[in-house]
Amino acid sequence: MIRIKESFGILHVSEDLSLIINGFRLAPSYRTLEDLIPVLYNIDYLQDLPKSTALYSMYRGFSLEAHSTIFKNKRVRFDITIMADIELG
């Protein structure tokens, strides 16, 4: 068993929603306001935000090197999503 809270080490989220784990910056995938327009209920509420504003960042299939073989063998995928502190309506 992997105890994730004891294994990840130091997590730091930057202002740009990027994630640094133990001093290593991970490569994120961002979802912007423009990406989410089709599914937002009240887009008028967000008209003052640039469409390029990142609303969340995603890190798919994350694992520490020590756990990557276990995750692969057990077909486990660990994803991390970081949400911006923006009111959507």
N, C-alpha and C positions, 0 to 999 in steps of 0.2 A: 504494500500500500504506500502511496506517495502522500505525504502530508504537505499539501501545497502551501499553507500559510507558514510552515517552517522551512520551506525549500526555496522560495522565490528570492528572498533577500530583500534588498532595498528597492522600492518602487518609487519613481518620481514622475509626475505628470507636469509637462511644461505648459506655458500659456497657449501654445499652438496645438494643444491636445496630443503632442507626441509623448511617447512613453520611454522612460529610461529605466532599465533594470540592471542593478549592480554596475552602473556606470556605462552600460552599453545602450545606445539609442536604437530602438526597433523601427523598422520601416512601416509606416501606417498606410492604410487605405482610408481616404476621407469621404464623407458624404456631406455635400454642401446643400445650402438652401435650394439651389437650382435643381439638384437631384431629387429633393423631397417635395417640390411644388405639386406634383400630381397626387400626392397622398395627404397633403395638409388640408385641414378643414377650413381655416380662415386665413388665406394668404394675404389679405389686406392688412392684417395685424402686423405683418412683417415687412411691409413695403419700404421701410426706412433702412432695412439691412441690405447690404450688397448680396447679390445672388451667389457670389463666390465664398460667402461666409461658411466656414466649416461648422457643422452642427454636431458631428461626432466622428471619432476615428476608430478604426477597427484593426485588430491584430489577429489574423486567422492562423490557426494551427500552431500556436505558441507552445514551446516546451524548452526547458533547460536542456543542455547537452546531455546531462546525466539521466534525463527521463525520456529522451527522444526514442530510444529503442523500445522501451516499455509501451509508450503511447502508440507507436507503430504496430507492435505485435498485438496489442489489445484493441486496435482500431479506435483509439480515443483521440478526439480533437479538442483542444482547449482554445477558446477564443476569448479575447479581451475587447470590450467596447468602452470607450470613454466619451461621455456626453458633455457638450459645452453647457455652461451655465447661462442659457438663453431661454427666456419664456417664449413659448410658441403660440400662446393665445389662450 
